[in-house]
Amino acid sequence: MLKAFLLSLFLSSLLYLHLAISPILLGQDAPYTNYLVRYGQVWGFLKYFHPAPGETNWDQRLFDDFEKVKRCGSEADFENSCVLRTLRR
């Protein structure tokens, strides 16, 4: 159990570091980064504080939704297609 938690914490840290550095290195715009950071915050909260944590594989959900978050073109698109869809599951 502790190993799984530490691995998850390590992977989350790597993802956060990647999200913080890649826009600088790749010259990507701020909304893309903001969408990924906000989605990561929602994902992290749901992963650790969801009332039924064993029912959903939150790590797989993160990888499934990553490309969808990257493709969001506007704030409304992000909220409707990414965040709200995750909350509905």
N, C-alpha and C positions, 0 to 999 in steps of 0.2 A: 504494500500500500504506500509506504514512504517512497519507494523507488518510483512508483508511478507518479506520485505527486511531484517529486523532484524533476523527473523527466518532463512533465507537463510544464512546470515552472521554467525550466531551461528552454524548452521550445517556444514558450510564450515570450521569453526574454529575447530570443533570437529573432522572432517575428517582429517584435517591437523595434529592435535595433535595425533590422532590415527596412522597416517602414520609415524609420527616422533618417537613415543614410541614403537609401536609394533615390529619393527625389533630388537630393543634392548632386549625386553622381550622374544621374540620368537626365537631369534638367527637367523633371516633370513638374507640372503645376500644382499649386496648393490644394485645390478642391479634391483631387485624386487622393492626396495624402490624408486630408481631413476625413474623407469617406472611409478610408481603411482604418484610421485610428478610431473613429467613432464606432465602426462595426466591431473592431477588436474590443472596445470597451463593453459593448452590449454582449458580445460573445463571452467575454471573461466573466461578466456578472452572471449570465445564465448558466455557464458551466459550473461555477462554484456555489451558486445560491438558488438554483432551480429546486422547487419542492420535490421533484421526482428525478434525481440526477441519473439514475441508472437506466432510464427509459430511452435516452438519446445519446448517441455518440457525438459529443460536441466537437471533438477534434476533427472527425470526418466532416462534420457540418462546416467547420471553418474552411477546410480545403475545398469543399464543394462550392462554397459561396465566394471564394476569393476572386475568381474571374468575373463573376457578376458584379461585384463591388467595383472592380477596376473599370468596367464598362459603363458605369453610371455617368450620365452626361449632365444631370442637373440635380439640385437638392430634392425636388419632388420625385424624380426618378429613383434617387437613392433611398428615400424614405419609403416609397411604395414598393419597390421591387426587392429591396435588401433587408432593411431593418424590420419592417412590418411583417414580411414573409417569415423571417426568423422567429419573431415573437408569436406568430400564429401557430407554428408547429408544436 
